[in-house]
Amino acid sequence: MSAPEIVFDNVSKFYGEVLGVNRVDLHIPPGITSLVGPNGSGKTTLMNLMTGLIHPNSGVIQVRGLSPYAPEKLMRILGYATQYDAGPRGATGFEFVHTGLVLFGFPKAECERRAWQAIERLGLTAAAKRKVAGYSKGMRQRIRLAQAIAHDPEVLILDEPLNGLDPLVRAETIALFRDYGANGRHVILSSHVLQEVDVFSDQVILISNGMIVAEGQIKSVREEIHEHPSQFLLHCRDASRVASLLFAEPHISEIKLAPEGAGLLVLTRNREAFAAALERIALSGIDIDGVIPTDENVDALYEYLIGGGK
Amino acid sequence: MTPYQQIWTIARLELGRVFFSKRSFWVYILAIFPSIIFLGHALEANLKKRNWGGDRVTAAELLDKVQSGMTDEQVLALAGKPVSDTTRKRRVRRNDEDPEAEKQPEVRRYVMYFDGKRRVDLRFEDGKLVSRNARELMNFEDDRRVYATMFQFFYLRLGIFFGCLGIFINLFRGEMLDRSLHFWFLAPVKREVLLLGKYLAGLIAAAFIFGTGALLSFLSMVLPHDPNEVATYWQTIGPEHAFWYVAAAALGCVGYGSVFLAAGLLLRNPILPAIVMLIWESINGFLPDVMQKLSVLHYLQSLCPVPVPLPNDMPAVLKMLLAPAAPSSVPVAVLGLLAVTALVLFAAMQSVKRLEINYGTE
């Protein structure tokens, strides 16, 4: 049985003089992992390194115990949907998926069954006999995804998979990721649609200028950033009273009225002390209807760590 | 799935792309060009036979009696009306400073006869026969020599050379340009197996195109000749010649294919390897014996069944460029070519393992 992690051990990759990624150490557990970073930060480089499309200048990569230098083994457990169509020129959607399966050595009938199953799963059955060249951008995304999942891989790597998808298909595709990630498999994707990544990712890897800025569950990554205040939205009826009480706390750095009287936006440098202060306020008889962390999402982390470059 | 099955599967998937690639469509033109030339030659000869035939044919025995020094009137009386008869009168300019001008003939007459197979051109100067040139419209021996020359100097050196360049260099470089190479690299296949599968696809296509081209051009050269001559040829050395021409074409694809496949892995610009290879193949005759063994053309020339006649008055340097320096025996040529191919493919395998895909920025 293969080891269930994807490991980067001190991996560096340079394109000539240009830095791809530098000294990357990662242990990616199963589940949905999002690679987040601005253009040119090294997301695709990381994906290409994992899949052996490029090789590191130094360091070692293992994908569930397999080396990217052994495609004959690795590609049996890995599916990669790149940003580019990969298939015979002039192929129909079915041929596009089917051709990729032929090299796995499945019997002909099994190839066809798997191809149709993957196409159906991505909702492209009606368009399967049409040429891929005539597909819309969203359909191309889906057929590439169908190609990547057709052999039922343990590791699914997706480069900007949500680009060009309409909201309904996007929701279905995210459901597919969740389904995959929930079964002990790896789903690794990059995306610029940060809100969506925030919603369905089990962990996030923030990357900037070829360096890993942060990695882990979104909440724990957030907690690692001690130097930056955490932001909470307090729903309460007596906002001015709560504000005056909180101002007395030394860890509170800023309090603002939330728009449309929704409550207070509070910035604190100590989450534990803030929780204790809220408890004291509540015990003093002041109603606090809800406390919602507003910056435990990738957007906020992205801004804190990378400097606002969405 | 065994590696051999994978190689065949890859070759099968690639064949359509190799045969019908727009990028290498001109390969077909190179392959059928000699057939067109020989068919054109046969067609021209037949048209001439038709135009000069019938009552304009003169008996060969009569034409053989025409001797130098006979007058034009004597010849016409002996052989009858010619197929063509042209007279040119020189405009005489008196030039005291050029005594040679006085010796120039004033009337030149060109007469042409046809005996059903040969055209006989006669040149008279001032009424006297000074030149007699008889040649067959279709001479089997001549045409076989012409074919041998065409095969070695055009088909092997240029046709197959550039054809293989077009086919094999695109197997990897073309996919890189089309941004589709990752399809293969993401398959559960060793890179070496992928390389051999693609090479096999290119080889099948190239050997089919140029082997068929060689056979077609050979048949275009042979079949229009006199049926008796052709029948004799087929009963003796014809099949062997046909076999070795096709085999040399196919083996040319084996050798050049491996070189250009490797070049496509290493270099972006196909012009550079083509020029280097062309120079290497051309100067092969000047190289020491050991170096000559590293040339594809060296072995191919040794396989050609008819030696190319090089004129005696050809400059020595040109002779060295065109003639195989030290021909090998057929088994040595075949084994040598396969050894060179294996060596190049081995180097290509090492290269493809390190090959990276980077179509652009993310």
Chai-1 contact restraints between the chains, C-beta under 6 A:
chainA,res_idxA,chainB,res_idxB,connection_type,confidence,min_distance_angstrom,max_distance_angstrom,comment,restraint_id
A,T44,B,E362,contact,1.0,0.0,6.0,A-B,restraint_1
A,L53,B,H182,contact,1.0,0.0,6.0,A-B,restraint_2
A,L53,B,F185,contact,1.0,0.0,6.0,A-B,restraint_3
A,L53,B,I357,contact,1.0,0.0,6.0,A-B,restraint_4
A,I54,B,E356,contact,1.0,0.0,6.0,A-B,restraint_5
A,E72,B,P188,contact,1.0,0.0,6.0,A-B,restraint_6
A,E72,B,V189,contact,1.0,0.0,6.0,A-B,restraint_7
A,E72,B,K190,contact,1.0,0.0,6.0,A-B,restraint_8
A,M75,B,L186,contact,1.0,0.0,6.0,A-B,restraint_9
A,M75,B,A187,contact,1.0,0.0,6.0,A-B,restraint_10
A,M75,B,P188,contact,1.0,0.0,6.0,A-B,restraint_11
A,R76,B,P188,contact,1.0,0.0,6.0,A-B,restraint_12
A,Y80,B,L186,contact,1.0,0.0,6.0,A-B,restraint_13
A,T82,B,H182,contact,1.0,0.0,6.0,A-B,restraint_14
A,Y84,B,R179,contact,1.0,0.0,6.0,A-B,restraint_15
A,A86,B,S180,contact,1.0,0.0,6.0,A-B,restraint_16
A,A86,B,H182,contact,1.0,0.0,6.0,A-B,restraint_17
A,A86,B,F183,contact,1.0,0.0,6.0,A-B,restraint_18
A,G87,B,F183,contact,1.0,0.0,6.0,A-B,restraint_19
A,V102,B,T9,contact,1.0,0.0,6.0,A-B,restraint_20
A,L103,B,A187,contact,1.0,0.0,6.0,A-B,restraint_21
A,L103,B,V189,contact,1.0,0.0,6.0,A-B,restraint_22
A,F104,B,P188,contact,1.0,0.0,6.0,A-B,restraint_23
A,G105,B,M1,contact,1.0,0.0,6.0,A-B,restraint_24
